[in-house]
């Protein structure tokens, strides 16, 4: 809740406070993988035929299910379902602040190192492409575009990255900014 409120410009609306209180729990894996001697961040591009967020860049993840012991289990289960990433190929090192989306999901980002030998196998029902971006790209302040969007009667700070003709924005970009803040301290 604190992270979401920190992104506001102004006073939170009643609608926003209700969404924060009633956010549907979800989790994503912010996966780091070594490529060519440096860390890269792993992403998916959601399938074009999906009814929600079609074609958008995201981290593997989704809703917490009753079978999940918590956000870590959910993120690893979803990564396995979406891109074939086995849980034993990930060394989880922690989690970031949860993030509320405008669609009402309260996302907990799980951070983990992925075995460098991992080869993704995207589930075509959910994912069109799996790709990675060098971590230093996100650490360079010149690569982020800052903006403001109005949602639920409140102005939110928003972020956007453009890498190799891919637009990384929304919750994914906000999670990257939080990650950048954490590792830059």
trRosetta pair geometry for C-beta under 8 A, 3 or more apart (Angstrom, degrees):
i j d omega theta_ij theta_ji phi_ij phi_ji
1 4 5.9 -59 -152 38 32 109
1 5 6.2 28 154 -15 68 110
1 20 5.1 80 -120 -173 97 124
1 98 7.7 17 -26 75 47 110
1 100 7.6 43 -105 -31 50 125
2 5 5.8 -59 -145 41 30 109
2 6 6.2 36 154 -28 65 106
2 97 7.0 -95 71 -150 91 134
3 6 5.7 -53 -150 29 29 115
3 7 7.1 27 152 -20 60 104
3 97 3.7 135 -50 134 143 140
3 98 6.7 168 37 69 130 49
3 99 6.1 -73 108 -90 131 67
3 178 6.4 14 -151 -106 133 134
4 7 6.0 -60 -161 30 34 110
4 8 7.5 45 144 -34 62 98
4 20 6.3 -169 77 -104 150 112
4 98 7.9 -33 -31 104 104 77
4 99 6.5 135 -73 -147 89 49
4 100 4.3 18 -97 25 148 109
5 8 5.7 -40 -162 8 44 120
5 12 6.3 -55 -119 -57 92 130
5 20 7.9 27 -53 -102 94 154
7 156 5.3 23 133 -158 105 86
7 157 4.9 -127 -165 46 76 92
7 174 6.8 -3 -102 -140 152 127
8 11 7.9 -72 148 101 138 1
8 12 6.0 -80 -104 -75 169 78
8 16 7.9 90 -94 167 133 165
8 154 5.4 -40 -138 170 109 126
8 155 7.0 106 -164 77 62 59
8 156 6.1 -44 -100 -102 53 62
8 157 7.7 -112 -55 0 8 83
9 148 6.4 -27 14 -131 143 126
9 154 7.6 150 56 175 58 79
9 155 4.2 -38 59 90 106 111
9 156 7.4 -171 10 -89 83 13
9 157 6.6 105 -35 -46 101 83
10 154 5.8 -163 75 -144 112 79
10 155 5.7 87 9 33 120 94
11 154 7.5 -124 85 -111 42 104
12 16 4.7 -122 -168 85 93 130
12 17 5.4 107 132 -55 124 90
12 20 7.8 -13 -169 -12 148 140
12 154 6.0 -8 -126 -88 46 150
13 16 4.7 100 55 6 79 101
13 17 7.1 -145 94 -3 44 86
13 152 5.2 -164 53 144 132 86
13 153 3.6 93 -78 75 151 121
13 154 5.2 -138 -10 -39 99 101
14 17 5.8 -56 -149 38 31 111
14 18 6.4 34 152 -21 65 106
15 18 5.8 -56 -151 35 30 112
15 19 6.5 28 153 -17 64 105
15 152 4.4 -148 97 -158 118 101
15 153 6.2 115 34 17 119 114
16 19 5.7 -55 -149 36 33 110
16 20 6.4 36 153 -21 66 104
16 151 7.9 102 -87 111 107 86
16 152 4.5 126 -63 125 86 141
16 153 7.2 -125 -21 57 106 90
16 154 5.5 1 -42 2 150 141
17 20 5.6 -50 -147 34 33 114
17 21 6.4 32 154 -18 64 106
18 21 5.7 -57 -149 38 31 110
18 22 6.0 -7 163 12 68 115
19 22 6.3 -73 -132 57 26 86
19 23 6.0 60 161 -73 66 80
19 100 6.2 114 127 -176 106 132
19 104 5.3 -117 -146 -113 103 76
19 152 6.9 -89 2 -107 140 158
20 23 6.0 -12 -142 -30 25 113
20 100 5.7 -65 -99 -78 70 159
20 106 7.6 93 -144 -91 47 117
22 104 7.3 -27 102 -160 89 108
23 100 5.3 -106 -99 -118 142 98
23 104 6.0 -171 -126 180 60 60
23 105 6.4 66 -172 172 93 15
23 106 3.1 90 129 -39 135 108
24 63 6.4 -35 148 -123 113 104
24 104 5.8 57 7 128 98 92
24 105 5.2 -48 70 -109 91 60
24 106 6.6 168 66 15 33 80
25 63 7.0 90 91 -158 61 66
25 64 4.3 -15 109 16 110 128
25 71 7.2 -115 178 -82 109 88
25 74 7.8 173 135 -23 100 170
25 105 7.7 35 162 -162 5 72
25 106 5.6 -34 -98 69 48 99
25 108 7.3 -2 -161 -6 87 108
26 61 6.4 96 162 147 96 109
26 62 6.0 -91 -149 160 103 25
26 63 5.0 -56 -100 -96 86 41
26 64 6.4 -144 -96 -17 30 74
26 74 7.2 -154 -162 141 41 145
26 105 4.4 0 6 -173 134 118
26 106 6.7 149 25 70 77 45
26 107 4.7 -33 83 -99 101 69
26 108 7.3 174 90 18 47 69
27 61 5.4 -132 106 -152 50 117
27 62 7.6 -9 56 59 61 35
27 64 6.3 71 -6 -68 102 88
27 68 7.9 -180 19 -178 133 156
27 71 3.8 150 -92 -160 134 80
27 72 7.2 -120 -176 -53 158 18
27 74 4.1 116 37 85 124 114
27 75 4.0 -93 131 -53 111 89
27 78 7.2 169 81 14 84 134
27 107 6.6 142 -101 -160 24 65
27 108 4.7 -26 -106 65 84 88
27 109 7.4 158 -159 -90 65 19
27 110 5.8 34 180 -17 112 109
28 58 7.1 -119 -128 168 138 93
28 59 3.8 91 170 87 123 120
28 60 6.5 143 -156 81 75 41
28 61 3.0 -105 -102 -14 60 158
28 62 7.9 93 -84 -21 69 35
28 75 5.8 53 136 -121 8 104
28 78 7.6 -71 -113 83 48 143
28 107 5.8 12 -5 -172 105 118
28 108 7.7 175 24 82 64 44
28 109 5.4 -24 67 -111 94 68
28 110 7.0 -172 87 25 41 77
28 175 7.1 -34 69 -125 137 172
29 42 7.7 -12 111 76 101 117
29 59 5.7 -165 66 164 50 111
29 60 5.0 -9 41 69 107 96
29 61 5.9 172 1 -64 66 97
29 75 4.3 133 -59 171 81 109
29 76 6.8 97 -76 -76 129 47
29 78 7.4 -175 -10 76 104 100
29 79 4.7 1 11 -63 149 133
29 85 7.6 -138 82 86 165 154
29 90 7.1 -64 -152 -134 137 153
29 109 7.8 126 -118 -161 10 65
29 110 5.4 -33 -106 72 59 99
29 112 6.2 -41 -158 32 100 113
30 41 6.8 -35 -171 -147 80 105
30 59 5.6 -56 -81 -120 55 151
30 96 7.1 39 7 -6 145 126
30 109 4.9 33 -20 -179 116 113
30 110 6.9 178 22 79 75 41
30 111 4.9 -26 72 -101 106 69
30 112 7.5 135 74 22 58 62
30 175 6.4 -157 -76 147 126 122
30 176 7.9 163 -130 -87 126 61
30 179 6.1 -166 177 -83 161 144
31 41 7.1 123 77 -159 56 54
31 42 4.0 -19 79 38 111 123
31 59 7.3 149 5 -153 82 101
31 60 7.2 22 -11 27 125 111
31 79 7.2 111 -50 -128 134 144
31 85 7.4 -95 -95 -142 159 164
31 90 6.8 -81 -118 -119 106 113
31 112 5.8 -23 -111 72 68 85
31 113 7.7 105 -161 -135 67 13
31 114 4.6 39 -176 -36 114 123
32 39 4.9 -11 -171 -165 109 115
32 40 7.1 146 -156 70 58 39
32 41 6.3 -33 -99 -96 64 57
32 42 7.5 -144 -76 -4 16 91
32 111 7.2 24 -11 -172 108 86
32 112 7.1 -166 26 98 80 36
32 113 5.2 -40 74 -106 97 61
32 114 6.6 174 75 11 39 83
32 135 6.8 18 -130 -69 105 131
33 39 7.2 129 66 -153 27 63
33 40 5.4 -33 68 63 79 93
33 42 5.6 64 -2 -51 118 111
33 113 7.4 130 -87 -166 44 59
33 114 4.2 -35 -82 66 96 110
33 115 7.8 -7 -127 73 96 26
33 116 6.1 137 -173 -105 85 55
33 118 6.6 -99 -122 47 136 119
33 132 6.0 -87 55 -112 115 156
34 37 7.3 15 -176 -108 100 8
34 38 7.1 164 -146 84 69 18
34 39 6.0 -47 -93 -93 61 54
34 40 7.3 133 -123 13 14 85
34 116 4.7 -40 61 -92 94 117
35 38 6.8 -32 68 65 64 67
35 40 4.7 8 20 -10 117 133
35 116 7.4 168 -71 -143 52 96
35 132 6.3 143 -13 93 146 142
35 134 7.6 -113 67 -90 111 76
38 134 5.8 25 108 -143 129 102
38 135 6.8 -144 156 34 98 96
38 136 6.7 -38 178 -11 142 111
39 134 7.5 104 89 -157 50 59
39 135 4.3 9 96 -4 98 137
40 132 3.8 67 143 154 128 123
40 133 6.1 155 -162 72 88 26
40 134 5.4 -55 -103 -94 80 39
40 135 6.2 -143 -105 -27 22 77
41 132 6.2 164 76 -156 37 79
41 133 5.4 -20 54 59 92 84
41 134 8.0 26 10 116 78 8
41 135 5.7 111 -33 -86 91 73
41 138 6.7 31 -6 -11 145 142
41 176 7.4 48 -165 -113 172 108
42 59 7.5 83 94 -135 76 76
42 60 7.5 -14 118 -5 112 105
42 114 6.3 31 -22 3 145 153
42 120 7.9 154 -158 -64 122 131
42 130 7.0 -4 -170 -175 96 97
42 131 7.8 167 -150 94 55 30
42 132 5.0 -36 -95 -96 55 97
43 57 5.4 -1 177 -170 134 97
43 58 6.8 139 -161 73 84 27
43 59 6.5 -73 -118 -89 60 50
43 130 7.3 166 88 -154 48 53
43 131 5.7 -19 64 68 95 74
43 132 6.7 153 15 -99 78 40
43 133 6.7 27 -5 -4 124 102
43 166 7.9 131 97 154 153 150
43 168 7.2 -89 -117 -104 155 120
43 172 7.5 62 -127 -162 112 139
44 57 7.4 157 83 -153 42 52
44 58 5.6 -26 65 69 90 79
44 59 7.1 84 18 -165 91 13
44 60 5.6 92 -18 -70 129 70
44 82 6.2 -46 -87 153 164 130
44 83 6.3 -136 -85 -61 120 123
44 122 7.1 139 -136 -118 107 112
44 126 7.9 -1 163 128 148 93
44 127 4.6 -71 -166 -129 123 119
44 129 7.1 154 -161 85 53 51
44 130 5.5 -27 -103 -101 71 70
45 55 6.5 -10 175 -161 96 45
45 56 7.3 -174 -152 95 62 24
45 57 5.6 -32 -99 -95 72 63
45 58 7.8 130 -109 21 25 72
45 127 6.9 104 67 -162 50 73
45 128 4.9 -51 95 61 99 102
45 129 4.3 19 34 51 116 95
45 130 7.9 -143 14 -69 73 28
45 131 7.2 28 -20 12 103 107
45 166 7.4 -110 -84 -136 120 119
46 50 5.6 -58 159 23 112 147
46 53 5.4 62 45 119 168 93
46 54 6.1 -137 110 -138 112 27
46 55 6.0 -49 73 2 85 12
46 56 5.2 15 23 52 120 69
46 57 7.8 -140 -2 -74 82 15
46 58 5.9 44 -44 12 103 121
46 126 7.0 -66 -142 170 72 62
46 127 6.5 -69 -119 -107 35 53
46 128 7.0 38 110 4 21 93
47 50 5.0 112 74 -28 88 99
47 54 6.8 -55 98 -138 54 77
47 55 7.8 -52 117 -61 19 49
47 124 6.8 93 -103 175 130 48
47 125 6.7 -98 -25 149 163 21
47 126 5.7 -170 -9 160 117 12
47 127 6.0 -54 -45 -30 85 7
47 128 5.1 137 -104 -46 50 82
48 54 5.3 62 -157 178 34 108
48 55 5.1 41 -102 -65 69 94
48 128 6.2 55 -20 -65 83 138
49 54 6.8 180 51 -128 11 123
50 53 6.5 -24 106 71 132 65
50 54 4.5 178 62 -89 81 78
50 126 7.3 54 -75 -135 127 48
51 54 7.2 55 -49 -47 4 109
52 103 7.3 91 -164 -136 126 158
53 56 4.4 -67 -179 25 88 133
53 58 7.0 51 154 -49 139 134
55 128 7.3 10 -110 6 57 143
56 169 8.0 -92 -150 56 103 84
56 170 6.9 -6 -165 26 136 145
56 172 7.7 173 156 -6 104 134
57 166 5.8 91 -71 171 141 109
57 167 6.8 -177 3 84 123 50
57 168 4.7 -73 88 -102 145 72
57 169 7.7 98 50 20 105 59
57 172 5.8 -136 107 81 85 170
58 61 7.3 -120 152 40 112 93
58 171 7.8 23 -124 76 92 103
58 172 5.3 -137 -117 -73 48 127
59 109 7.0 72 52 -127 165 96
59 172 6.2 161 -17 -121 83 95
59 175 7.0 -70 -12 87 135 156
60 75 7.3 101 103 -171 86 71
60 78 5.6 163 157 118 86 94
60 79 3.9 92 118 -103 144 72
60 82 4.7 -177 -137 65 101 138
60 83 5.5 -93 -90 5 137 119
60 85 6.9 160 51 21 174 135
60 127 8.0 -22 -101 -79 87 140
61 74 7.2 56 -154 130 82 92
61 75 5.2 -24 -109 -122 98 73
61 78 4.7 90 -133 93 27 151
61 79 7.1 4 -66 -55 56 78
61 82 8.0 -43 -5 -3 25 150
61 107 7.1 80 129 -148 147 109
62 74 7.0 -130 74 172 65 101
62 78 4.3 168 20 -115 96 138
62 82 7.8 153 -24 -47 116 125
63 74 7.1 -107 117 -158 32 131
63 105 7.4 -111 -90 -127 76 116
64 68 4.9 -120 -158 65 79 143
64 70 7.5 -36 -130 -164 130 24
64 71 6.7 -67 -83 -90 118 54
64 74 4.5 -78 -103 -79 66 150
65 68 5.2 107 55 -9 68 102
65 74 6.8 149 14 -112 73 96
65 77 7.5 -91 28 99 118 156
67 73 7.8 -139 118 144 71 130
67 77 7.6 124 97 -111 111 164
68 71 7.7 65 157 -75 132 15
68 73 4.1 164 -153 97 80 115
68 74 4.2 23 -135 -64 159 82
68 77 6.3 -116 -91 7 103 144
69 72 7.6 -26 77 63 96 91
69 73 4.6 110 36 -21 80 148
70 73 5.7 102 51 15 54 101
70 74 7.2 -106 116 -4 32 97
71 74 5.5 -59 -145 38 34 113
71 75 6.1 32 160 -20 70 105
71 95 6.5 71 98 -118 138 149
71 108 3.8 -48 -132 80 155 138
71 110 6.0 172 133 -56 100 110
72 75 6.0 -55 -146 36 28 108
72 76 6.3 20 159 -11 64 110
72 92 5.8 32 -143 -134 119 165
72 95 7.3 -107 -69 -64 88 121
72 110 5.2 129 -108 -117 62 144
73 76 6.1 -63 -147 43 28 105
73 77 5.9 28 157 -21 66 111
74 77 5.8 -56 -142 37 27 111
74 78 6.1 23 160 -15 64 110
75 78 6.0 -58 -146 40 26 108
75 79 6.3 27 155 -20 63 108
75 108 7.7 -104 -47 91 120 87
75 109 7.9 91 -102 -155 144 34
75 110 4.1 -163 39 28 167 133
76 79 5.7 -52 -143 36 31 112
76 80 6.4 34 155 -20 63 104
76 85 7.7 -116 -153 105 62 103
76 87 4.4 54 176 -109 130 97
76 90 6.2 -154 -114 53 102 146
76 92 7.7 -71 -62 -61 119 123
76 110 7.5 -64 -40 95 78 158
77 80 5.8 -58 -156 34 29 111
77 81 6.4 24 151 -15 65 108
77 87 7.9 2 -66 -69 48 115
78 81 5.6 -56 -145 40 34 110
78 82 5.8 20 162 -11 70 114
79 82 6.1 -59 -132 45 26 102
79 83 6.0 -40 -172 43 64 101
79 85 4.2 -43 145 60 104 125
79 90 7.3 68 90 -48 157 150
80 83 7.8 -85 -121 59 10 60
80 84 6.7 21 -160 -140 49 18
80 85 5.6 -105 -83 69 50 60
80 86 6.2 63 -111 -100 104 33
80 87 6.5 -35 -58 -41 125 78
81 123 6.3 -26 155 -18 63 153
81 126 7.4 57 128 14 94 158
82 85 8.0 -7 66 14 80 99
82 122 7.0 -22 159 -141 66 65
82 123 5.5 -105 -141 26 33 111
82 126 5.1 -94 -123 100 86 139
82 127 5.2 94 -178 -31 92 130
83 120 4.4 -43 -176 -147 106 104
83 121 6.6 126 178 58 47 46
83 122 5.5 -17 -113 -94 69 58
83 123 7.3 -99 -63 -1 32 80
83 127 6.2 -2 -75 35 82 171
83 130 5.2 97 -130 -89 126 142
84 120 6.1 136 50 -159 101 48
84 121 3.5 39 -8 49 155 98
84 122 7.6 -90 0 -52 101 21
84 123 7.7 149 -40 -43 81 82
85 89 5.9 -125 -170 71 75 124
85 90 6.6 59 158 -45 115 115
85 114 6.8 -60 -145 -131 127 120
85 118 6.2 22 -119 -155 87 137
85 120 7.1 -23 -58 -108 89 77
86 89 4.7 91 67 -3 85 107
86 90 7.9 -170 96 -4 51 87
87 90 6.1 -68 -159 36 41 106
89 114 6.1 27 137 -158 93 72
89 115 4.2 -88 -160 13 85 118
89 117 7.9 -114 -141 68 117 85
89 118 5.3 112 166 -83 141 114
90 112 4.3 38 -179 143 102 144
90 113 7.1 150 -157 75 55 42
90 114 5.6 -23 -100 -99 75 65
90 115 7.5 -94 -63 -11 37 80
91 112 5.8 164 77 -164 40 89
91 113 4.6 -9 56 55 101 96
92 110 6.0 -39 -135 174 113 109
92 111 7.2 111 -157 82 64 49
92 112 4.3 -47 -97 -92 51 112
93 111 5.4 -54 62 104 92 98
93 112 6.1 156 5 -106 77 47
93 113 6.6 60 -27 -14 118 91
94 110 7.8 -177 106 -154 32 56
94 111 5.3 0 67 51 73 111
95 108 5.7 -3 -170 171 133 99
95 109 6.3 149 -161 87 73 55
95 110 5.1 -37 -100 -104 90 55
95 111 6.5 178 -97 7 30 82
96 99 7.9 9 109 -29 111 103
96 108 7.6 164 64 -170 65 56
96 109 4.2 0 41 68 112 112
96 111 6.5 88 -32 -35 92 110
96 175 6.5 126 79 -155 153 84
96 178 5.1 105 -179 122 134 126
96 179 6.0 -71 -85 -75 146 73
96 182 6.4 -125 -115 -27 97 151
97 109 8.0 20 60 32 41 102
97 178 5.7 -125 41 -157 101 143
98 106 5.3 21 168 172 127 90
98 107 6.3 160 -159 79 72 41
98 108 4.8 -38 -98 -86 90 70
98 109 7.9 171 -106 5 40 70
99 106 7.4 162 77 -158 33 49
99 107 4.9 -22 61 61 87 98
99 109 7.1 35 3 -23 114 104
99 171 5.7 140 120 -151 133 95
99 174 5.8 140 -146 108 144 123
99 175 5.8 -107 -11 -75 156 86
99 178 7.2 -139 -67 -17 120 151
100 104 7.7 -21 -168 -137 89 25
100 105 7.3 164 -149 84 48 44
100 106 5.4 -20 -95 -102 72 70
100 107 7.7 175 -84 16 21 76
101 104 6.8 -40 78 29 83 23
101 105 4.6 15 32 50 117 88
101 106 7.9 -144 11 -71 75 28
101 107 6.4 59 -28 -15 104 114
101 170 7.5 30 -133 173 103 104
101 171 4.9 -38 -94 -68 103 134
102 151 4.8 -89 -113 -163 124 149
102 152 7.1 -163 -135 -22 87 107
105 171 8.0 -11 76 -96 112 163
107 171 6.1 83 23 -179 152 137
107 175 7.3 -65 108 -76 129 128
109 175 4.8 134 -66 -153 148 124
109 178 7.4 146 34 80 146 131
109 179 7.3 -92 124 -62 153 105
111 179 7.1 140 -93 -120 126 112
114 118 5.2 -56 161 11 110 150
115 118 5.1 118 75 -37 83 95
120 130 3.8 -66 114 74 168 161
122 126 7.6 -141 -178 75 85 80
122 127 4.0 -120 -158 95 110 116
122 128 7.1 -20 154 102 157 8
122 129 6.9 -79 -57 -107 163 10
122 130 5.3 -171 -65 -25 108 104
123 126 4.8 34 87 30 106 102
123 127 5.8 83 55 25 64 97
124 127 7.3 -81 -99 64 22 60
124 128 7.7 54 -137 -101 62 45
127 130 6.4 31 161 -57 137 84
131 166 7.4 -163 74 -57 147 164
133 137 5.5 -81 161 50 105 143
133 138 7.2 94 113 -36 120 101
133 163 5.1 45 -125 129 133 165
133 164 7.7 -158 -105 14 99 115
133 166 8.0 -133 -71 69 126 135
133 168 7.8 -80 -9 -37 161 152
134 137 5.0 107 76 -15 84 101
135 138 6.0 -60 -164 36 48 105
135 139 6.5 41 146 -19 75 110
136 139 5.3 -60 -144 39 43 114
136 140 6.5 49 157 -30 71 100
137 140 6.2 -56 -159 23 29 112
137 143 5.7 -165 175 179 71 176
137 161 7.4 97 137 -169 106 133
137 163 6.0 57 164 -104 153 131
138 143 6.9 -108 -104 87 28 132
138 144 7.7 62 -152 -63 59 105
138 161 6.6 -37 -105 -100 79 157
138 176 5.2 -109 -151 -179 137 120
138 179 7.6 14 134 84 143 114
138 180 5.9 -136 141 -75 99 116
139 180 6.0 171 -104 -131 59 103
139 183 7.9 -74 -100 90 112 118
139 184 7.2 154 -140 -78 96 109
140 143 4.7 71 85 -3 100 111
141 144 6.3 -61 -158 29 44 106
143 161 5.8 31 144 -135 96 95
143 162 7.9 -144 -171 47 81 61
143 163 7.7 34 -172 -73 125 93
144 159 5.5 -28 -167 -159 110 107
144 160 7.2 132 -162 65 61 43
144 161 5.9 -40 -103 -81 64 83
144 173 7.6 136 -138 -169 99 111
144 177 7.1 96 -136 -91 151 101
145 159 6.9 137 72 -162 55 52
145 160 4.3 -25 60 64 107 98
145 161 7.4 179 14 -76 83 33
145 162 7.5 35 -10 -9 123 99
146 157 6.8 -29 -162 -166 95 98
146 158 7.6 136 -163 78 47 50
146 159 6.3 -23 -103 -102 55 69
147 157 7.6 140 80 -161 40 52
147 158 4.9 -29 73 68 90 96
147 159 7.5 172 27 -81 78 25
147 160 6.8 23 6 -3 119 112
148 155 5.0 5 -178 -176 116 107
148 156 6.8 155 -155 75 62 40
148 157 6.1 -39 -99 -101 70 46
148 158 6.6 151 -107 15 16 90
149 155 7.3 155 78 -151 28 60
149 156 5.5 -22 63 59 80 94
149 158 4.9 37 0 -22 109 139
150 153 7.7 5 -177 -121 94 10
150 154 7.2 164 -150 81 62 29
150 155 5.5 -36 -93 -93 69 65
150 156 7.7 157 -101 14 19 77
151 154 6.5 -30 73 62 61 77
151 156 5.8 -10 30 -2 108 124
158 169 7.0 31 169 -170 110 95
158 170 7.5 -14 -152 -93 111 32
158 173 7.3 64 178 84 72 130
158 174 7.3 -66 -136 -66 56 103
159 169 7.1 -173 96 -137 52 62
159 173 4.0 -159 93 143 94 118
159 174 5.9 147 31 -75 111 55
159 176 7.4 -136 106 67 140 102
159 177 5.2 148 -13 -47 167 132
160 167 6.7 -21 -165 -167 106 87
160 168 7.0 147 -160 81 53 55
160 169 4.3 -5 -110 -99 86 99
160 173 5.6 -51 -91 -106 31 167
161 167 7.8 152 81 -159 50 41
161 168 4.3 -12 62 62 97 109
161 169 7.5 -170 27 -67 58 57
161 173 5.8 173 0 -116 90 106
161 176 7.0 -42 -13 86 139 161
162 165 7.6 6 -177 -110 93 16
162 166 7.1 162 -155 76 52 45
162 167 5.6 -15 -104 -102 80 63
162 168 7.4 -170 -79 22 30 76
163 166 5.4 -24 71 58 73 97
163 168 6.7 10 16 -4 104 118
168 172 5.5 -102 -170 110 88 122
168 173 5.3 135 131 -73 81 90
168 176 7.1 47 141 -10 130 152
169 172 6.9 59 69 57 23 97
169 173 4.9 -18 -134 -13 28 135
170 173 6.2 109 48 20 36 96
170 174 7.1 -71 136 -2 35 101
171 174 5.6 -58 -146 40 33 112
171 175 6.2 36 156 -22 68 104
172 175 5.9 -54 -150 34 28 110
172 176 6.6 30 150 -19 62 105
173 176 5.5 -52 -150 35 35 115
173 177 6.5 39 151 -22 66 101
174 177 5.6 -49 -150 32 35 113
174 178 6.6 36 150 -18 64 102
175 178 5.6 -51 -151 35 35 113
175 179 6.4 38 149 -20 65 105
176 179 5.5 -53 -148 37 33 114
176 180 6.3 39 152 -22 65 103
177 180 5.5 -50 -148 34 32 115
177 181 6.5 36 151 -21 63 102
178 181 5.6 -52 -151 34 33 113
178 182 6.4 31 152 -19 65 105
179 182 5.7 -55 -148 35 32 111
179 183 6.3 10 162 -3 68 109
180 183 6.5 -65 -141 46 25 95
180 184 5.8 21 163 -20 64 120
181 184 6.1 -66 -139 39 21 108
181 185 7.1 36 159 -41 58 98
182 185 6.4 -50 -165 4 29 112
